[in-house]
Structure formats: C-alpha cells, structure tokens
C-alpha cells in the first residue's frame, strides 16, 4: 500500500495469451492491429518501468485500417495519433491496387510516383508539382519525424511493409515507387 505503480496498456500480443490461443492474430493484423512479440513487450516494459512511467500504452497500429474498426479514432481526441491523412479505406486501397495491377509496369510505377508525391506533399505541406521525383527526398526538407509520417501513410495506403531503411539517404520518389511496385509484386508474370 502507498507504493507507486505503473499502468501499461498493450496492443495485441502474438505467440502467447488470448490472441494466440484463439487464433485471432491474422484477424487483428488485417484490421490494422499488428502483433507485438513477447520479447518486444518485455523489453518495452523494462524501459517504461526503469523510466518511472506512470501510465503508458504500446502497440503497432496501421491507423488507416484501424480507423474503420474503431470509429472513435476519427474524433479530435485521437487526431495526434490517427491523422486524417491516414484514412485509406480498404475499398480505396483495393481499387488502387487493382488499377495498378492492370497497368504495364512503367505506367504503374508512374502512378505510384504520383501517389506518393501527393502523400509526401501532404506531409511537407507543399504542392506535389514542386517535388521532382528524381531528387533525393531529403532535399525537400524531409527529416526523420516527417519521414516516419510519410512511411506510415505510404505503408497504410499500399498495405506493404516499409521501414526507415527503405527511406535511407539517396532515395528519390522514383526509386521509392519502384520499391513499392516490387513489393506489391505487380505484373509478376509479365
């Protein structure tokens, strides 16, 4: 009694517990709630406890997909966590991916380049027409925080895995579009 405590709220954990026992992992992931590994949970708990954190939550979320499962994410209270620009609906994503699959590779890459230029322009609060797809994205003023915002929005829209290394030094929008096209495995048979 009288001793401090720490309250931790976890996103879904894979490999153990209720999610694993009930086989809900794929359903959670499909709804934008990525599974944490038990090792990630323990390491995060260690850091939070060592820092003396009173209350914290930890999870890995694809906000665009999760917004359709949790409508409260569209409220002002959650705006810092789930920006309105991450609202790619599953139907819009499926339509985009279907369109890209029907295009020849060079046209699909061009469409991806235009799409990610619009995303980057939104992050940078600028006009997409001013973003040369052959210039290094860091030349536009993209720092690590804005880079992560761009990566999350791109990942949510195309539903592919992307990490900070994918946006490493020397990357252009054109290069990034080819990477996305490759990861989508479009026109694999042509």
Secondary structure by P-SEA (a helix, b strand, c coil): ccbbbbbbbbcccccccccccccaaaaaaaacbbbbcaaaaaaaaaaaaaaccccbbbbbbaaaaaaaaccccccccccccccccccccaaaaaaaaaaaaaccaaaaaaaaaaaaaaaaaaaacccccccccccccccccccaaaaaaaaaaaaaaaccccccccccccccaaaaaaaaaaaacccccc
